Structures are given as C-alpha cells and as structure tokens.
C-alpha cells in the first residue's frame, strides 16, 4: 500500500561535486549533485552527450548487467548507479539532478563514502510535499539458485534490512551478517564506508577484459587466499555491510520510501532489482477496495517489542534467533510473537535441498524463545538463564515453508520457584502448524559458569 508518509520530501540545499576515476572505462569523471523540484525524484543527466539526455532513477529503466546496476533510456546509459543511489537514499535526498560527464559514475574507493560526504556537506532542505511510502503488506520473495531476497511486513514507519553472506567454507571471505535500521547518521558512519569486494581471480578476469585499467588493490577490496590484498578491512563484517549498501541503492529505484523488513542472502544487483519490481507489481495489483477510504485511517498498533528490544533480552543471535517481533505481551500470562520464515534460513540448506521445510524442532525452539520473553519478565535475564526441561504433548499439523509468517502464541504461563511452564501454539494464517507444552528450569548464570 502506498501512503503519503509523515516526513516531507527533501532536496539539496546547494550543489555538490565529486571527481574520480571510472572503474569500467578508466576515464576521469565528474558528478554534480544539484537541487531538484518536489516530486521530480532522482534523475541522472548525461552532460557529455548532445542534448543532455536524462534517465530517471527508477527500476523500470534498469539495464541488465553483471556485478552492477545500470540505467538506460534511449541512447543515454549510466553505469554503476548503485553507490550514488545508496548515498542519496541513505541521507534521505528524494529529489536531485545527478549530472555526469561520462557513461559511468566514479568508482572512488568502492564505497558510497565520497558521495555521502559531499551530499551531507551540501545540506538538505525540506519541501512542501510529503514523501510517498510503500508499506509492505504481504511477503514477497525472489530467488536465483542459493541467492534470495525477501520483503515482509514490519513495524510501522520503519525499514529494517538484514544481509547474510556465506560463500562456503572454501571462500577466503568468511560467512558474516549485518543488520541495520538505516538513518542518515547511521548510514554515513556505519554503511557508507563499506567497500566493494571481489576475489583475486575475478579481478584478473576483469582486467583481462579491459575493465579496471586504472584501479588497484587500494581502490577496493580484493581477496586472496589469506584475506585482502594490499588493503585492510574497515569493519570485520565489511563485505556484508557493502552488500547491504548495494541493497539500499537498488531498492531506492522503487522511487518511494519502504516500510517493512527486507532479508537478503547472497543476493546481488539483478535479484535486488527483481524484488523492487515485484514490490511495485504487488502494489499495482492490489484491489482498490482493499485500500483505506482516506488517509485519516488509524495507523496499525506498534509492536510490543521490536527486534532491538528482543535482542536486549535474549542471548540468541544469528542464525539461532527465531523471533522478529513481539506483537503483544501480558506479563506473567501470555504473549504473541512473529517469525518471518525466509528462504535463507540456514537449516533449509539441508532440510531439504529443493524442497525446503522448516524442521519441527525449530518451530518448537521458536516457541521456547517466545516463552523465554515471558520468563525474562519474571527473572532478571542478566542473572538467570531459562533452559528447556521438557517438551510434551507435541503435535505437528502443518508444514512451514519459505514465505510463511509464523505466529507464535504463548499462554497458560506460570512460574513456581525455579521452574516455568507454558502452552505454545504456532500458526500460519488461520492454520495451526504446531503446538506443545513447554517446561523450563530457570538457572542462575553463576551456576552455569561453575
């Protein structure tokens, strides 16, 4: 559903300029960022071509490429727009003319940092039009082999992104993940500096094809068997951060703010653009009768706990944190929580290849974690650990597969001394997927250490 968001559109307060060398052709490139009118969006202008043709920054103009995102309208082509788009979207610049005097943006150091700093130094002004927001109302996922990217309904007025990167045990790039709720400040500090990366063999193949003639190991991250060659990491998880940066730039081609939760696993530019198209297609196919009668319709209730609050209480982390948000909680009595089941859950790699089904024990673990939230309201989680003592009366009634939203309902909760018990129910829509009776021993953390 598209709504008029709560924030006004923004453009630059003054012009900004960045000069650098293009990765593809090795040419000197100057890119100028200029203020633009409200509702005009981001437009790339080829100032080096007769008539200064322009290309709107929208997914309908994406030209298929490997390892990058390109835009084309007519004879005007702009290569490698993703880092510029990420900088604009990350700093919430909605309307901008991006003029360049070459077919590609400058590569800089392989990150968005130079663009983001220039944009930030130019400043932003608010405009008298509200920014459109696309609220993800239903799960949408796209897949290509082992790569997936999915969008799920999330908390009101928030976009949460997570990227999981795993190229296997033989890769010199270790498995890693990065989770972010981007704001302009966090984007500039934590995401914009993350640089593009590739393997040494890939770099040699590109050079043999005439690409990267003026690019060295100092200009991006090239991984050999022992790690980066001639360079050092800015963050331990810099590769996952850069893939999330690419995701920000590619999803900005929707042309609207997004509200929801986007989860990616090994996805690249082509798959990111496919998700952007799928979101717009879902939006255009929505029955108008389903839309609210007016913009004054009540906003959905915010969750009782978002993922950040859950992580403050629970010791679990990826890949074993199986809760995305708590919808409602009545301390000491009941709780309702949500788990978005995505194609990139690690257990789907073996359960089963070609026919992914969530293992029943993982559904039970999700129930146990939901019950753990209730327990943490009774016992200080900094001093106690709830451990499963028994699971009884287990019934598995429905398969849970990628794209499902697992609603976890915990009730009949009670505590006695150092024991806790509850009844758990897992639903997908109106169908019961599983239920069980759970019992826990609540143990002082000091006793575990001993």
N, C-alpha and C positions, 0 to 999 in steps of 0.2 A: 504494500500500500504506500503510495506517495502522499506525503503531507507537507504542508508548509511548516518548516521547522521553527524552533524557538529562537534561533540566532539569525541576525541579519547577514546578508551577503557581504563579502569583503573583497577589496582590491588593494593594490599597492598605493602607498602614499606618494611615492615618487619612483622614478625609473631606477633600474639596477642593471649591472652588466657583468658578465663573466667571460673570460677569454681562456682558451685552452686548445688542445690538440684532439682531433677526432680519432677514435680507436680504429675505425674501419678503413678510412682513406688516408689517415695520417696528415690531414690538412689542418691549417690554423683556422679556428672557428671562434667567432664572437657571437654570443647570445645576449640579447637585450630583453629585459622584462619591463613591460610598460603597463600602466593602469588601463583598465577597460570598464565599459559601462556595465551596469547591473543587468543580469540575465543574459549576458553575452557569453559566459563561460570562458574556458581557456582555448585560445586559437594560436596555432603555430603559423608564422608568416615567413616564407622563403624570400628574404630581401635580395638574394643574389640572382633571382630569376626575373625575366621580363614580366611586368605587370604585378609583381609581388603577390603571387598566388598564396592562398591560405588553406590550412587544413584544420578543421575543428578537432579538438582533443576529445573524441568520442569513439567508443568501441566499434561503431558501425564503419569507421574508416581504418580499422586495423588491417594491416597487410601481413600475411603470414611470413614469419621469419624464424630462424633458429637462434636461440640464446639472446633474443632482444625483442623489443616491441617497436614496430614501425607504423606510421600513419601515411595514407595516400588519399588524395583527392585529385583526380585528373592526372596531370603530369607532375604535380607537386608531391614530393615524398620527403618525409622526415624520419630519419633512423634514430633508434636508441632514445626514445622519449621517456622511458620509464623512470629514470633518476630525476629528471626535471619535474615530471608529474608527481612523483613522490614528495619532492620538496614543496611544491605548491599545495598539494593536498595535506601534507603533514603540518604545514603552517597555516592552513585554512585560508588560502587565497583562492577565491572562487572564480574571479573574472580577471583575465590577464591576456595581453598580447605578448607572445613569445617570438621575437624576431631573431632569425639566424641567417648567416651569410654562407651556409654550406648545407649539404644534404643530411648532416648528422649533428647531433649535439656534441659538445666537447666531452671527452672521457674523464678528464680531471684525474682523481686518484681512484676512480672506480666506485665512488660513493656519491651520495647526494649532498655532502657537506658544503662544498663550494657554492652550490646553488642555494642551499638553505641559508647559509650565512649572508649571501648577497640579498636574498629576499627579506630576511629578518632585519638587515641594516636599512633597507628601504622603508620599512614600516608598513602598516596596514591601516586602512580606513574602512569604517562601516558604511554600507549603502542602504538605501531606503526600501529594499526589497528583501523578503525572507528567503532563506536558503531552502530549497526543496530537499526532503529527506525520504529515502526509500526504506521503509520498515520491512525487514524480512519477516514475513508472516508464516511461511511454511518452509520445511527443509528443502534445500536444493543442493545437489551434488553432481560433480562431473569427475570422470576418471579416465586415465590413459595408462594401462598396464598397472604398475605399482604406485603410480602417482595419482593423488586425489586432492580435491579441494571442495569443501562443502560449506554452505551457509545455513545457519539455524536461527530461529527466533531467539532473542536475547533480552536483556534488561532494557527498559525504556530509556531512550535518549543516549544510548551508549553503543559504541562499536568496540568489540573485543576481537583481537586477532591472535592466532597461535600458529606457529610453524614448526613442524617436526622434520628433521633432516636425518636420514640414515641411508648411506650408500653401501652398507655392508662392512663386514669385519676386515676385508682386504683393502679398503679405501684408506688413504692417508688422512682423509678428513673424518674425524670421529663423529659418531652419532651425537646429535645435540638438538635442543628445542629452545624456542623463545616465545614468550607470551607477552602481549602488550595491549594496553588500552591507550592508544596514541593521543597525546595532547601536544600542542605546539612546543611546549617546553621539553617534554619527554622525547618527542621526535628529534628535536635539534641535538639533544645531548646523548641519547641512547640508540637511536636508529639511523639518523643521517650519516654518522661516521662509518657505518659498516660497508666494507668494500666488496666489489665483485670478486669472484674467485674461479679458478679452473685448475685442472691438472696440468703438469708439465707436458705430457703427451698431447693434450688438447691445444696448449699454447703453440707447440711446434707445428701442429697441423694447420692452425690458423695462419701462422707466419708463412708457411709454405704456400698457402692460398693467397698471399699478399695482404693479409689483414694484420693490423698491429705493427706496421713497419716502424713507427716511432714510439712504440710502447715497450717499456722494460719492466723487470720484476718490481721496481719501485713504484710503478703506477697502478698496481693491483696485486691481488694475492695469487701467486702461482704455487701450487703444492707439488712437492716432490715426495719421495718415499718417507722422508724424515720431517715433513711439515713444510711451512712456507719457505720459498727460496728467495734470499736477498731481501727479506721483509719480516716484520713481526706483527703478531695479532694485536689489534686494539682491544678486543674482548675475547675471552675464551670461547664464546659462542658466536663469534663474528659472522660465520657463514650462515647460521640460522637467522641472525639479525638482518643480514643482507637480503636473504630470500623473503623475509617479511617486508623489508623496504620495497622490493620489487612488487610484492603483493599490494602494498599501499598504492604504488604508482599505477599498476594495471587496473585495480578496482576504481581508481579515480576516473577512469574512462567511462564509467556509468554516468557521470555528469551530475551526480547528486550525492549528498551525504548518505551513508549507510548506517542503519541501526540493527544490530544483531551480533552474532558470534560466527566468525569465519575461521575454519580449521583447515590447514593445508599440510600435506605430507608429500614431500618430494615434487611438488608442483612447480612448473615453470611458466614463462610468459604466455605460451599458447593456451595452457589449461586455465590460467588466471583469466584470460580474455574470454574463454568459453564460459566460465562462471559468470562474468559480467553480462554476457549476452543472455544466459539462462535467467538471471535475476530480472533483466528487463523484459524478457519474454513472459515470465510468470506474472510480472506486473501488468503487461498489456492484455493478458488472457483472463485477468480477474473479472469476475461478474460484477458489473456496476452496482447491482442490487446489494452486493456484499459491502459496499463502501458506506461509511457513516454518512448520515444525512447532512451534517455540517461539521466544520472544523471545531465546533464547540463540544463535540462528543467527549465524554470523560476519558482521561488517559488511563491506561492499564495500571493496576496496582504494582508498585515496585516490589522486587523480591525481598523476602525477609533477610536473606544473606546472599551476597554476590560471591564470585569465585575468590576475590581477595579476602573476604571475611572468612570463607571456608578454610582457606589456606592458613589463616592465622590460628585456627582452632585445631586443624587436622595435621598430623605429621606426614601424611602421604603426599607424594609428588609423582610427576610423570615418570613411568607410564602406569602408575597404580592409583592415582587419584581418580575416582569414578563418580564424582559429583560435580556438576556445573553450577548449580544454584539451589538455594532453599527457597521454596515458594511461600511456605507458611510454617510457623512453628508455635506450638503451645507448650512452653517449658514444663517438663515433668509429665506430659501427657501424650502429645502426638506431633508429627512433622510430615511435611510433603516436600520432596526434593525432585530434581530433574537431572537426568543424564542424557546428553546428546550422543548417540551411537554413530560414530563416523567410520568411513572405510579404512582410515589409517590407524585404527586401534591395533596395537602390536599383536594381540592374540589372533587376529584374522589371518596373519601370515601362515599359521599352521592349522587353523580351525575354521574352515578348511580351505585350502587353495582352490579357487574357482567357485566356491560355494560358502561364502563367509557367514558363519552363525556365531553369535555371542555365546561362549560357554556358560552353562547354567551356574557353575561355581562363581563366575564373575558377576552374574546377576545377584547372587547371594552376597558377594563381597560388597557390591554397591548398596544393598540393603543394610549390611552391617555398618558401613561408613555413615549412612543416613542415621542409623540408630546411635552411632558414636557422637553425632552432633547433640542429640538429646542428653547423652551421658555427660558430655562436656559442660552442660549447664548445671549438672548436679555435682560433678567432681572437677576440681581445678585441672585443666589439661596440661598445665606446666608441671604438675606434681604427680599426675596419675595417668596410666595407660589402660584403656579398655581392650581386653583380649577375648576373642571368641572362646567360650567354654563348650557350647554345644549348639547344633542346629537341628531342629526336629520338625516333623510334620511337613517335610519339603514336598512341594508339588510344582512341577514344571509343565505349564499348559500351552505355551506358545513360543515359537522361535523368535528371537530378536536379531535383526539383521541391520546392516548399514543403512542409515537414513531414518531409523526409528528414534523416537523420543521416549525414553524410559521414565515413567512417572513412578516414584518410589513413595509409598505411604507407610508410615510407621505409627502404630497405635498400641493400646493396651500396655503402655510402658510403665514399669515400676522398678524401684530400687530397694534392695534390702542389704544393709551393711555394705559389703564389698561386692555385691552381685547386682546385676541388672538384667532385665529381660523385656522383650517386646515382640509384637507380631508385625511381620513385614509383608507388604504386598507390592508387586511390580506390575504396572500396566503399560500397554501400548495402545493409545486411544482408549476405547471402552472395553478392550480385551485384557483379561488377566494373563500375564506372562508367567508369573511365579508367585509363590507365597511360602512363608516359613515362619517358625517360631525360633527366636534367637535368644541365647543366653550368653552373658559376658561376665568375666571376672575382672574387677577393677583393681589394678595392682599399682602400688606406689612405684614411681620411676626409680627411686633409690634402690628398691628391692630387685628390680630388673638389672641394674648396673652391678649389683652384688653377685 
